[in-house]
Amino acid sequence: MPLPAIPRRVKIGDAAAFAGTTPRAIRHYHAIGLLAEPERGGDDRRRYAYGDMIRLLWIRRMADAGVSLEDIRAGFEGAAGIEQSLARLEESLTSKAAAIEAQRAAVHRLRKVGSPLGLLSPLVSGRLHDLAPGALRPADLDALLVTERIFGSLGAAVQANRFIVLATHPELRAEEDRLAEAEAALDDTVSPDDPRIDHLAARRCAHETALGVAIDGSGLDEALDGLLDQGDEPAGEQEGGERMSPMQAIGRMPYDFAPARIRYEERVIELLHPADQDGDTPPTC
């Protein structure tokens, strides 16, 4: 079979099609000096020879690998420093690959768990995956999400013990629900000096004490002791990669609490953590 007619030079459209790019991209390569302007034909249009096409193919291969156009030029020129640029590129690609793998793992957990619980860290979701369907309330998931953001996965795993006990102790779950309903009623119509606040705070204190006893008796905390000794990761990253301390993260989370609710939360803290020098004073509820 005879060979087809082989042109000695081709127009920019044919060059772009062969290299897998666009005429606009090739014109840009010319503009920045990455690809020399070829000779023009009688019609004043660019005509690309074999050497131009080879250069264009290498440009496209390096660009597809993620090498910047500036670094491609430096590579062609044999400039010092290209190795550092390539090392930075490799580091960036490794980071992106790790991020993609983390995304794949998150999607896998989400599909496996079949609920938003799978979007939390494996440490948290793993502790809760054996709970019966419906045992974990939407508000519980919300609380775990916020806690993991502020205090990291270990902090949320510790909090998960609370929800495990609530799911396995109906009387504690019932009191939790009653308290949550009463707390939601502390809106702007309630005065911060309302005597009901102290009564409700005492109930919450007693409930938290009972929950603590149940958690201690369950042995759930013991399973986390080794992990807690290793320390937890910092709170979540801000945009730009900066780290937030727990207090900074708390300050970013809006809570639409009325003055009565704020006073109630203060009273609960006062009852659960009475001020003393030794730190051994039990709750006063």
C-alpha positions as CSV (number, residue, x, y, z in Angstrom):
1,M,0.0,0.0,0.0
2,P,1.5,3.3,-1.0
3,L,2.1,6.0,1.7
4,P,-0.3,8.9,1.7
5,A,1.0,12.3,0.6
6,I,3.2,13.5,3.5
7,P,3.3,17.3,3.8
8,R,6.6,18.9,4.7
9,R,4.9,21.6,6.7
10,V,1.3,21.8,8.2
11,K,-1.0,24.6,9.2
12,I,-1.7,25.5,12.8
13,G,-5.0,23.7,12.9
14,D,-3.4,20.4,11.8
15,A,-0.6,20.9,14.2
16,A,-3.0,21.5,17.1
17,A,-5.1,18.4,16.1
18,F,-2.1,16.2,16.0
19,A,-0.6,17.4,19.3
20,G,-4.0,17.2,21.1
21,T,-4.2,20.9,21.8
22,T,-5.8,24.0,20.3
23,P,-4.6,26.7,17.9
24,R,-5.2,29.2,20.7
25,A,-2.9,27.3,23.0
26,I,-0.2,27.2,20.3
27,R,-0.5,30.9,19.8
28,H,0.0,31.4,23.5
29,Y,3.1,29.3,23.4
30,H,4.4,31.6,20.7
31,A,3.5,34.7,22.7
32,I,5.5,33.6,25.8
33,G,8.4,32.4,23.8
34,L,7.9,28.7,24.6
35,L,7.5,27.7,20.9
36,A,9.4,29.7,18.2
37,E,7.3,31.3,15.5
38,P,7.5,29.1,12.4
39,E,8.0,30.2,8.8
40,R,4.9,31.5,7.1
41,G,3.7,30.4,3.7
42,G,2.7,32.4,0.7
43,D,-0.7,33.0,2.3
44,D,1.0,34.5,5.4
45,R,-0.1,31.6,7.6
46,R,2.2,29.7,9.9
47,R,3.6,26.4,8.6
48,Y,4.9,23.9,11.2
49,A,7.8,21.6,10.3
50,Y,8.9,18.3,11.9
51,G,11.0,20.0,14.6
52,D,8.2,22.3,15.5
53,M,5.9,19.4,16.0
54,I,8.4,17.5,18.2
55,R,8.8,20.6,20.4
56,L,5.0,21.0,20.6
57,L,4.5,17.3,21.5
58,W,7.0,17.6,24.4
59,I,5.3,20.8,25.6
60,R,2.0,19.0,25.7
61,R,3.4,15.9,27.5
62,M,5.0,18.1,30.2
63,A,1.9,20.3,30.5
64,D,-0.3,17.1,30.9
65,A,2.1,16.0,33.7
66,G,1.3,19.2,35.5
67,V,4.6,21.0,34.8
68,S,4.0,24.8,34.6
69,L,4.8,26.6,31.3
70,E,7.5,28.6,33.1
71,D,9.1,25.3,34.3
72,I,8.8,23.8,30.8
73,R,10.7,26.7,29.4
74,A,13.4,26.3,32.1
75,G,13.6,22.6,31.3
76,F,14.1,23.3,27.6
77,E,16.8,25.9,28.5
78,G,18.5,23.5,30.9
79,A,18.2,26.2,33.6
80,A,19.3,25.4,37.1
81,G,16.5,25.1,39.5
82,I,14.2,22.9,37.3
83,E,14.9,20.0,39.6
84,Q,13.6,22.0,42.6
85,S,10.5,22.9,40.6
86,L,9.9,19.3,39.7
87,A,10.4,18.2,43.3
88,R,7.7,20.8,44.4
89,L,5.4,19.5,41.7
90,E,5.9,15.9,42.9
91,E,5.2,17.0,46.5
92,S,2.0,18.7,45.3
93,L,0.9,15.7,43.3
94,T,1.5,13.4,46.3
95,S,-0.6,15.7,48.5
96,K,-3.4,15.7,45.9
97,A,-3.2,11.9,45.6
98,A,-3.5,11.7,49.4
99,A,-6.5,14.0,49.3
100,I,-8.2,12.0,46.6
101,E,-7.6,8.8,48.5
102,A,-9.1,10.4,51.6
103,Q,-12.1,11.3,49.5
104,R,-12.4,7.8,48.2
105,A,-12.2,6.4,51.8
106,A,-14.9,8.9,52.9
107,V,-17.2,7.9,50.0
108,H,-16.6,4.2,50.8
109,R,-17.5,4.7,54.5
110,L,-20.6,6.7,53.6
111,R,-21.8,3.9,51.3
112,K,-20.9,1.2,53.8
113,V,-22.6,2.9,56.8
114,G,-25.5,4.2,54.7
115,S,-25.9,7.4,56.7
116,P,-24.2,10.7,57.3
117,L,-22.4,8.9,60.2
118,G,-20.0,7.6,57.5
119,L,-18.8,11.1,56.8
120,L,-17.3,11.4,60.3
121,S,-13.8,9.9,61.0
122,P,-13.5,6.1,61.1
123,L,-12.7,6.4,64.8
124,V,-16.1,7.9,65.5
125,S,-18.2,6.0,63.0
126,G,-16.6,2.7,64.0
127,R,-17.7,3.2,67.6
128,L,-21.3,3.8,66.6
129,H,-21.9,1.5,63.7
130,D,-23.4,-1.3,65.8
131,L,-26.2,0.9,67.2
132,A,-29.7,0.0,66.1
133,P,-31.2,2.1,63.3
134,G,-32.7,5.2,64.7
135,A,-30.8,5.0,68.0
136,L,-28.6,7.9,66.9
137,R,-30.7,11.0,66.5
138,P,-30.0,13.7,63.8
139,A,-29.2,16.1,66.6
140,D,-26.7,13.6,67.9
141,L,-25.0,13.5,64.5
142,D,-25.0,17.3,64.4
143,A,-23.3,17.4,67.8
144,L,-20.6,14.9,66.8
145,L,-19.9,16.8,63.6
146,V,-19.4,20.1,65.6
147,T,-17.3,18.3,68.2
148,E,-15.1,16.6,65.6
149,R,-14.5,20.0,64.0
150,I,-13.5,21.7,67.3
151,F,-11.8,18.9,69.2
152,G,-10.8,16.4,66.6
153,S,-11.8,12.8,66.1
154,L,-10.7,11.7,69.6
155,G,-12.9,14.3,71.2
156,A,-15.8,13.2,69.1
157,A,-15.1,9.6,69.9
158,V,-15.2,10.4,73.6
159,Q,-18.6,12.1,73.0
160,A,-19.7,9.1,71.1
161,N,-19.6,7.2,74.4
162,R,-22.4,9.4,75.6
163,F,-24.6,8.5,72.6
164,I,-23.9,4.8,73.0
165,V,-25.1,5.0,76.6
166,L,-28.2,7.0,75.7
167,A,-29.0,4.4,73.0
168,T,-28.7,1.5,75.5
169,H,-30.3,3.1,78.6
170,P,-33.9,4.1,77.7
171,E,-34.5,5.9,81.0
172,L,-31.5,8.2,80.3
173,R,-32.6,8.8,76.7
174,A,-36.0,9.8,77.9
175,E,-34.6,12.3,80.4
176,E,-32.2,13.6,77.7
177,D,-35.2,14.2,75.5
178,R,-37.2,15.9,78.3
179,L,-34.3,18.2,79.1
180,A,-33.7,19.1,75.4
181,E,-37.3,20.1,75.1
182,A,-37.2,22.2,78.2
183,E,-33.9,23.8,77.1
184,A,-35.4,24.7,73.7
185,A,-38.1,26.6,75.6
186,L,-35.6,29.0,77.1
187,D,-36.2,31.6,74.5
188,D,-36.5,35.4,74.6
189,T,-39.8,35.2,76.5
190,V,-38.0,33.8,79.5
191,S,-36.1,36.1,81.9
192,P,-32.5,35.2,82.8
193,D,-33.6,35.6,86.5
194,D,-36.5,33.1,86.1
195,P,-36.2,30.6,89.1
196,R,-37.0,27.7,86.7
197,I,-33.5,28.1,85.2
198,D,-31.8,27.0,88.5
199,H,-34.2,24.0,88.7
200,L,-33.6,23.0,85.2
201,A,-29.8,23.4,85.5
202,A,-29.9,21.1,88.6
203,R,-31.8,18.5,86.6
204,R,-29.2,18.7,83.8
205,C,-26.4,18.4,86.3
206,A,-27.9,15.3,87.9
207,H,-28.5,13.8,84.4
208,E,-24.9,14.5,83.3
209,T,-23.7,12.9,86.6
210,A,-25.9,9.8,85.9
211,L,-24.5,9.6,82.3
212,G,-21.0,9.8,83.6
213,V,-21.6,6.9,86.0
214,A,-23.2,4.8,83.2
215,I,-20.2,5.6,80.9
216,D,-17.7,4.6,83.6
217,G,-19.6,1.4,84.2
218,S,-19.7,0.5,80.6
219,G,-15.9,0.4,80.1
220,L,-16.3,2.5,76.9
221,D,-13.7,5.0,78.0
222,E,-11.1,2.3,78.6
223,A,-11.1,1.4,74.9
224,L,-9.9,5.0,74.2
225,D,-7.3,5.3,76.8
226,G,-4.4,4.2,74.5
227,L,-5.5,6.6,71.8
228,L,-5.9,9.5,74.2
229,D,-2.4,8.9,75.5
230,Q,-1.1,9.5,72.0
231,G,-2.9,12.8,71.7
232,D,-5.4,14.0,69.2
233,E,-5.1,15.9,66.0
234,P,-5.6,19.7,66.2
235,A,-8.9,21.3,65.4
236,G,-9.9,21.6,61.8
237,E,-8.0,23.7,59.2
238,Q,-9.2,27.1,58.1
239,E,-9.1,28.2,54.5
240,G,-5.4,28.7,53.5
241,G,-4.3,25.8,55.7
242,E,-4.1,27.7,59.0
243,R,-5.0,25.7,62.2
244,M,-7.7,26.8,64.6
245,S,-7.4,26.3,68.3
246,P,-10.5,24.8,70.0
247,M,-11.4,28.2,71.4
248,Q,-11.0,29.9,68.0
249,A,-13.2,27.2,66.5
250,I,-15.9,27.7,69.2
251,G,-15.8,31.4,68.5
252,R,-16.6,30.8,64.8
253,M,-19.7,28.6,65.6
254,P,-22.9,30.7,66.0
255,Y,-25.4,29.7,68.6
256,D,-28.7,31.5,68.7
257,F,-29.1,31.4,72.5
258,A,-31.4,33.7,74.3
259,P,-30.1,35.4,77.5
260,A,-32.1,32.9,79.6
261,R,-30.4,30.0,77.7
262,I,-27.0,31.5,78.2
263,R,-27.6,31.9,81.9
264,Y,-28.8,28.3,82.1
265,E,-25.6,27.1,80.4
266,E,-23.6,29.1,82.9
267,R,-25.4,27.6,85.8
268,V,-24.9,24.1,84.5
269,I,-21.2,24.7,84.2
270,E,-21.1,26.1,87.8
271,L,-22.9,23.1,89.1
272,L,-20.8,20.5,87.2
273,H,-17.5,22.2,87.8
274,P,-17.6,24.0,91.2
275,A,-14.6,26.2,91.8
276,D,-12.0,24.7,94.1
277,Q,-8.3,24.6,94.2
278,D,-7.8,20.8,94.2
279,G,-10.4,20.1,91.4
280,D,-11.8,17.2,93.5
281,T,-15.0,18.8,94.6
282,P,-17.9,16.7,93.2
283,P,-20.8,18.4,91.3
284,T,-23.2,20.3,93.6
285,C,-26.4,19.2,91.9
